[in-house]
Amino acid sequence: MSDTQAVNLLGLDAPHLAELVGQWGGKPFRARQLQRWMHQRGVDTFDDMSDLARDFRQRLAEHCVIAAPAVSTEQRSTDGTRKWLFDVGRGNAIETVFIPEDDRGTLCISSQAGCTVACPFCSTGYQGFNRNLTTAEIIGQLWYARRAVAADMAAARSGGVPVEPGRVISNVVMMGMGEPLLNYDQVLGALRLMLDDNAYGLSRRRVTVSTSGVVPMMDRLGRDCPVALAVSLHAPNDALRDRLVPLNRKYPLAELLAACNRYLEHAPRDFITFEYIMLDGVNDADEHARELVAIANQVRCKFNLIPFNPFPQSGLKRSPAARVRLFAQRLQDAGVVTTVRKTRGDDIAAACGQLAGDVKDRTRIAERLPDRATIVIKKERG
């Protein structure tokens, strides 16, 4: 069987892998062994899986592959952030970012080649949209990054350099390119692998899905695989959010907040994280802070204020640091838990909202975005 017809095992969660192995007469424990070789040890050559029977390994080699997307480029920031550009075929590329911190290492992964939500403050939106990623392409980002980070750690140890806790991947956030809940089935398969003790064994609290507010899929995720949830809010009222997050026109704030409360019935954390990008003169007034306090009175939440990372096409500006501090203080004074995200990796365009990859747009979204950004500025200031 040729590679183009081969099954990429990275895309199979435990039940599907067991089903495949069972078709060849293998017992469920063989599937678990195979999972551990792939995901825990990062092995991609069947001959190296020494405790699997030789004939089983031969059959795997004939019918299957273990393949992450190919890496086109890797960049390293002065602050330790790493960014990989993965080739996902037909002229499309996605970006993945590893952010080492003192107490954790966070991997930000993509779920789509491009994005259809088209928020004017996000450079991914200007790339347009081509297609959803497969489970293998989503989990392949984690698989590859984990191997790369492990190689760095091994090199550090061999050189006698202590390895800090934040140098391993302890957290995964689906905050890269794309809207995860618009690629639900493939994202669900990836999440299940992240949580599987025979694969990556991550805690539900350490895996976060970020959504612009796809209400029906939020409900499904709460039933199927509840993990930590972050909601890209970015505006405290429908009039402004319609312009900053166009999906709001379909699922307005009242519906979104109700969905957040339903999600909390299943969530591993007792709060929703609301992400709020700080745009100068657009959504950073004291009035907006007061409206956010009203939202916090409806949903158990915390706010993560994100300094905007400018890019030429947006026409938008970052709120001054003093304004961000004052805005955060207004929320904190009202008893709302609020943090300000530290900008990381901006020297390699790896910070929040900067991921763009290389997408062969088939939606023509980009043609409409610059004017939308200008309208947002004029209406909020005028």
C-alpha angles and dihedrals in degrees: 000000000000123000091250088063097037121112113248101222093200087075097057121092120207099279094046093046091049089050092053093047090046091057087064093047095260123147122241091253089064089060090051091050090050091050092053092049092051105038106024099037097028093228116162100174117081093207088065093059093095100180094055118093114261095239090049091052090049092052091049091051091051097049109022145049135195104216134156118195112281117262114238098180141355125204131189124206125217087246093057097261114141127204127194126195109210122200109225096178140260093058096307126125133179133200132231126187133201115202116192116202134174096268104019146021114226125199116201111202136187128236103187139031094246126337136263097203091078103198107187094227094057121083091207088067091059089058090062121213135292111166149323118273120241123242088254091055092047097046089037089070090058092042093053096042092049091054092047093049091046090052090053091049092050091050091049093050093048088054092050094251115144113240114229121219092246091061093078127070104257100150134040124199124188092215100117127099116335141019105283096205092057087063094044106153095048093044091049091056090051093048092052090054091049090055097040112110089216091054121031100334096208121167117248087238090059096052115075129188115200118204137179087220113285093173102194092049092048087059091048093049090051089056100037107037116349113201131157111303130213120186121205097226104158095162133051099213138042097245093060096034091054087065100038098040108025091193086073089078088067098036108026124198098270091056092043095051091047089052090051090055091049090050091053089064088070105022123119089225125054094229142051118232112228112203114210122184113209112231119183111247093352111078105352104088125120088249089060090051090053090051090051090053088056089053090050088056089060101044131033099243151136126222124231109197112207122200106228115250105216124224125179101251097054101068087209131121135214117253110251114262091246091054091049091051092049092046090051090048091053089056095043092049087057090054097257116141105238134175132181114224115235111233109242131182097007091139088066096037090252098124126109112298094010100093109113109148113178117294130179096220117218095173103061089226093142092063090065102041106077094058091047091055091051092050091052092055095045096048095048094047100033 
